[in-house]
Amino acid sequence: MSSNKKGGDERFLRVQKDPRFWEMPERERKIDKRFQSMFHDKRFTEKYTVNKRGRPINQTSTEDLKHFYNVSSSEDEDDDEEGVKSKKKKEVKEELVKVEIEVKVEKEVKVKVEKEVKVEIEVKEELVKVEIEVKVEKEVKVKVEKEVKESKDVKAEGPPSERGVRVIEEDELVRYTAAEKTFAVRKGLPVYLLAASICQGVEEQIPHLTAAYVHPDTFLARSLEQHAWKFDRVTGEALVVVHIGTDDVASGLSPAAIVGQMEALIDRIQHGHAEPLYVAVCSILPRLVDNQRTMGTVRDTNRRFHELCRRKKDTIHLPTGKLFLHHRQIIQNYFTGDGVHLNVEGKKVLFNYLKTFLWHFCKHS
């Protein structure tokens, strides 16, 4: 027992010699005001009369607590709170910056995607455009080849005959049947034209006409008096195409009066000829300037022209007026801005019809 006590004293003495033994313990913890009562509340206070080495002392446990705990002041608390708030603000700010960066990146990605989509759409549209151009080019090529083929056939056989017309070729004659009348016509007979200004430029489209008498602003009565005598000089079999009457309708003449003057003109042209002098009467063309009254006059006059040509010998009616109607409506694209005269396209339609008729009637090219 004495040996154990002696060993303990020796260990205690070695500890006392260690300078760390005499160092004051550091205050490792801070407590706030909620726990400050433990420093003065009697429930937490205990009085010591001797220390751990047996020396007499006058000390309480409160002093020991003060060695190990430190009561934070209000300023420290405020500093701590401000530090926490500052830290939170910094975190919030960093989070906002992060969100802003993400939003910016998202916008850039969106813009990039939209740009790529736009480029893709443009590429698709360009491809569609190229496909359409290729398709149109193919159609044009097919159309050109077809027209070339048809032109070769026309040169060999002539243009197709119109509806209701039958053409039979013999050695020197062409038998042309239309409106229940048959004409045995010599191939390549001379062809004359007597017309108003509507046929200006016909010589360029039908260059092999024997003569073209085109008189602007002419009437049937004036043609009868001033121009019919020119056909007295015609010898042998021939064809006269008459395209007059538009100005007569505009002047207010009735259909009966117009048809009467046309019949007188036909008789004057054919008078005194031993061989047939055929007369082809063209319909009066409807015009954009026509009102309801004049349109009625045009329709009634053309109907009477048809009946006149059916009963008169060596006379045929050419329904050219139908070329300029679609579902009984005038085709505006065939007229000039004044609505009176034919434009280039309208004249082309009229002259092509006349060329087709001449080819089938007498093989006139």
C-alpha positions in Angstrom: 0.0 0.0 0.0 2.8 2.3 0.9 4.6 1.4 -2.3 1.5 2.3 -4.4 1.2 5.7 -2.6 4.9 6.3 -3.2 4.6 5.6 -7.0 1.6 7.8 -7.3 3.4 10.7 -5.6 6.3 10.3 -8.0 4.0 10.4 -11.0 2.3 13.5 -9.6 5.6 15.2 -9.1 6.6 14.4 -12.7 3.3 15.9 -13.9 3.9 19.0 -11.8 7.3 19.5 -13.4 5.7 19.6 -16.9 5.1 23.3 -17.8 1.9 22.4 -19.6 0.4 21.5 -16.2 0.4 25.1 -15.1 -1.1 26.5 -18.2 -4.6 27.9 -17.9 -7.2 25.9 -19.8 -8.4 27.6 -23.0 -12.0 28.6 -23.2 -13.2 26.3 -25.9 -16.9 27.1 -26.0 -19.0 30.2 -26.3 -22.5 30.3 -25.0 -25.1 32.9 -25.6 -27.2 34.8 -23.0 -29.7 32.0 -22.8 -27.3 30.0 -20.6 -25.6 32.9 -18.7 -27.7 32.2 -15.6 -25.5 29.2 -14.8 -22.8 31.7 -13.7 -24.9 33.2 -10.9 -27.7 30.8 -10.3 -27.2 29.0 -6.9 -28.3 25.7 -8.5 -25.2 25.7 -10.5 -22.8 27.0 -7.8 -20.8 24.8 -5.5 -18.2 26.2 -2.9 -14.7 24.6 -2.6 -12.7 24.8 0.6 -9.6 22.8 -0.7 -8.1 22.3 -4.1 -7.2 19.0 -5.7 -3.9 19.1 -3.9 -5.4 19.6 -0.5 -4.6 23.2 0.0 -7.1 25.4 1.6 -8.9 27.6 -0.9 -12.0 29.8 -1.1 -13.4 29.1 -4.6 -16.7 28.2 -6.2 -17.6 26.2 -9.3 -18.7 29.4 -11.0 -15.0 30.3 -11.4 -14.3 26.9 -13.0 -17.1 27.4 -15.4 -15.7 30.8 -16.5 -12.4 29.0 -17.3 -14.2 26.6 -19.8 -17.0 28.7 -21.1 -17.3 32.2 -22.4 -20.4 34.2 -22.5 -20.8 35.9 -25.9 -21.7 39.6 -25.8 -24.5 41.2 -27.9 -21.9 42.6 -30.3 -20.5 39.1 -30.8 -24.0 37.8 -31.4 -24.7 40.6 -33.8 -21.4 39.9 -35.5 -22.3 36.3 -35.7 -25.8 37.1 -37.1 -24.2 39.6 -39.6 -21.7 36.9 -40.6 -24.5 34.4 -41.1 -26.6 36.9 -43.0 -23.5 38.0 -45.1 -22.8 34.4 -45.8 -26.4 33.7 -46.8 -26.4 36.8 -49.0 -23.2 35.7 -50.6 -24.7 32.2 -51.2 -27.9 33.8 -52.6 -25.9 36.1 -54.8 -23.8 33.2 -56.0 -27.0 31.2 -56.7 -28.5 34.1 -58.6 -25.3 34.5 -60.7 -25.4 30.7 -61.3 -29.1 31.0 -62.3 -28.3 34.0 -64.6 -25.5 32.0 -66.2 -27.8 29.0 -66.7 -30.5 31.3 -68.2 -28.0 32.9 -70.5 -26.7 29.6 -71.6 -30.2 28.3 -72.2 -31.0 31.4 -74.3 -27.9 30.9 -76.3 -28.8 27.3 -76.8 -32.3 28.3 -77.8 -31.1 30.9 -80.3 -28.6 28.3 -81.7 -31.4 25.7 -82.1 -33.7 28.3 -83.7 -31.0 29.3 -86.1 -30.3 25.6 -86.9 -34.0 25.0 -87.4 -34.3 28.1 -89.6 -31.3 27.0 -91.7 -32.8 23.5 -92.0 -36.2 25.1 -93.1 -34.3 27.3 -95.7 -32.4 24.2 -97.0 -35.7 22.3 -97.3 -37.4 25.2 -99.1 -34.4 25.5 -101.4 -34.6 21.8 -102.1 -38.3 22.0 -102.8 -37.6 25.0 -105.1 -34.9 23.1 -106.9 -37.3 20.1 -107.2 -40.0 22.4 -108.6 -37.6 23.9 -111.1 -36.4 20.5 -112.2 -40.0 19.4 -112.5 -40.9 22.6 -114.5 -37.8 22.1 -116.6 -38.9 18.5 -117.4 -42.4 19.6 -118.2 -41.1 22.4 -120.5 -38.8 19.9 -122.1 -41.7 17.4 -122.7 -43.9 20.3 -123.9 -41.1 21.5 -126.3 -40.6 17.9 -127.6 -44.4 17.5 -128.0 -44.6 20.9 -129.9 -41.7 19.9 -132.1 -43.4 16.6 -132.9 -46.7 18.3 -133.5 -45.1 20.9 -135.7 -43.5 18.1 -137.8 -47.0 16.5 -138.0 -48.5 19.8 -139.0 -46.0 20.3 -141.8 -46.8 16.8 -143.0 -50.5 16.7 -142.4 -51.6 20.3 -141.5 -53.3 21.4 -138.3 -56.3 19.4 -136.9 -59.7 20.3 -138.3 -62.2 22.0 -136.1 -65.3 20.2 -134.7 -68.0 19.4 -137.2 -65.7 19.7 -140.2 -64.8 16.9 -142.6 -61.9 17.2 -145.1 -61.3 14.7 -147.9 -58.3 15.2 -150.2 -58.2 14.2 -153.8 -55.6 14.7 -156.5 -56.2 18.4 -157.1 -59.3 19.0 -154.9 -60.2 19.3 -151.2 -63.7 18.3 -150.2 -64.5 20.5 -147.2 -67.8 19.8 -145.3 -69.2 22.1 -142.6 -72.7 23.0 -141.5 -74.2 20.4 -143.9 -72.5 22.0 -146.9 -69.7 20.5 -149.0 -67.2 22.5 -151.0 -65.0 20.9 -153.7 -62.2 23.4 -153.7 -59.0 23.5 -155.8 -55.9 23.1 -153.7 -53.9 26.3 -153.1 -56.5 28.7 -154.6 -55.9 32.5 -154.1 -57.1 33.9 -150.8 -58.1 37.5 -150.2 -59.0 39.3 -146.9 -61.4 42.2 -146.5 -61.4 43.3 -142.9 -61.6 46.2 -140.4 -58.7 47.3 -138.1 -59.1 44.2 -136.0 -57.0 42.3 -138.6 -54.1 44.7 -138.8 -50.8 42.8 -139.0 -52.4 39.7 -140.6 -49.8 39.7 -143.4 -47.1 38.9 -140.9 -49.0 35.9 -139.5 -50.4 34.7 -142.8 -47.8 35.8 -145.3 -49.1 33.9 -148.4 -52.4 35.8 -148.7 -53.0 37.0 -152.3 -54.1 40.4 -150.9 -55.2 41.8 -147.6 -57.5 44.8 -147.6 -57.6 46.1 -144.0 -59.5 49.4 -143.5 -59.7 50.9 -140.0 -63.1 52.2 -138.8 -64.9 50.7 -141.8 -68.6 49.7 -142.0 -70.4 47.2 -144.2 -72.1 49.9 -146.2 -68.8 51.7 -146.8 -67.0 48.5 -147.8 -69.9 47.8 -150.2 -69.5 51.3 -151.8 -65.7 51.7 -151.7 -63.9 48.3 -151.5 -66.1 45.6 -153.1 -65.1 46.6 -156.6 -61.6 45.4 -156.0 -62.7 41.8 -156.4 -64.0 42.5 -159.9 -60.4 42.0 -161.0 -60.2 38.5 -159.6 -60.2 35.8 -162.2 -60.7 32.1 -161.7 -61.6 30.3 -158.5 -60.7 32.2 -155.3 -61.7 32.7 -151.6 -62.5 36.0 -149.9 -62.5 36.1 -146.1 -64.7 39.0 -144.7 -64.2 40.2 -141.1 -66.4 43.4 -140.8 -69.3 44.4 -138.6 -67.9 45.4 -135.2 -68.3 49.1 -135.9 -71.8 48.5 -137.3 -72.8 47.1 -133.9 -71.3 50.0 -132.1 -73.2 52.5 -134.4 -76.5 51.1 -133.1 -77.6 49.1 -136.2 -80.0 46.3 -135.6 -79.0 42.6 -136.3 -81.4 42.5 -139.3 -79.9 45.7 -140.8 -76.3 44.3 -140.3 -77.1 41.0 -141.9 -78.9 42.7 -144.8 -75.8 44.8 -145.5 -73.6 41.7 -145.2 -75.7 39.8 -147.7 -75.5 42.8 -150.1 -71.7 42.8 -149.8 -71.5 39.1 -150.5 -73.6 39.5 -153.6 -71.5 42.4 -154.8 -68.2 40.4 -154.3 -69.5 37.3 -156.1 -71.3 39.2 -158.9 -70.1 38.6 -162.4 -67.7 35.7 -161.8 -68.0 32.6 -164.0 -66.0 30.4 -161.6 -66.8 30.1 -157.9 -65.7 33.0 -155.7 -66.1 31.6 -152.2 -66.9 34.0 -149.3 -66.1 33.1 -145.7 -67.9 35.4 -143.2 -66.3 35.8 -139.8 -68.4 36.3 -136.7 -68.5 39.7 -135.1 -66.2 39.6 -132.0 -67.5 40.5 -128.6 -65.6 43.3 -126.9 -65.0 44.4 -123.3 -66.7 47.7 -124.0 -69.9 46.1 -125.1 -72.9 46.6 -122.8 -75.9 44.3 -122.4 -77.6 45.7 -125.6 -74.6 45.5 -127.8 -73.8 42.0 -126.5 -77.3 40.9 -127.5 -76.8 42.5 -130.9 -73.5 40.6 -131.4 -75.1 37.2 -130.4 -78.2 37.7 -132.6 -76.1 39.0 -135.6 -73.8 36.0 -135.5 -76.7 33.6 -135.3 -78.2 35.3 -138.4 -74.7 35.2 -140.2 -74.8 31.4 -139.7 -78.2 31.1 -141.2 -77.3 33.4 -144.1 -74.2 31.3 -145.0 -76.2 28.1 -144.8 -78.7 29.2 -147.5 -76.3 31.2 -149.8 -74.3 29.4 -152.4 -70.4 29.3 -152.0 -70.6 30.9 -148.6 -69.4 29.6 -145.3 -69.6 31.0 -141.7 -66.5 31.1 -139.5 -67.5 31.3 -135.8 -64.5 33.3 -134.7 -66.5 35.0 -131.8 -66.4 31.8 -129.8 -62.6 32.0 -129.6 -62.9 35.0 -127.2 -65.5 33.6 -124.8 -65.2 31.3 -121.9 -68.4 30.1 -120.3 -70.1 33.1 -122.1 -67.7 35.5 -120.5 -65.2 37.6 -122.6 -61.6 36.6 -122.1 -60.0 39.9 -121.0 -56.4 38.8 -121.6 -57.0 39.0 -125.4 -57.8 42.7 -125.4 -55.8 45.9 -124.9 -56.5 48.3 -122.0 -59.2 50.2 -123.9 -61.3 47.0 -124.3 -61.8 47.7 -128.0 -58.8 46.3 -129.9 -57.1 42.9 -129.7 -53.7 42.7 -128.2 -50.9 40.5 -129.5 -52.2 37.4 -127.9 -55.7 38.0 -129.1 -54.5 38.5 -132.7 -52.5 35.4 -132.4 -55.6 33.4 -131.5 -57.6 34.9 -134.4 -54.9 34.5 -137.0 -54.1 30.9 -136.0 -57.7 30.0 -136.4 -57.8 31.6 -139.9 -54.6 29.7 -140.8 -56.1 26.4 -139.7 -59.3 27.1 -141.7 -57.3 28.0 -144.8 -55.2 24.8 -144.6 -58.2 22.5 -144.4 -60.4 24.5 -146.8 -57.9 24.7 -149.7 -54.5 23.6 -148.4 -53.4 27.2 -148.2 -50.2 27.6 -146.2 
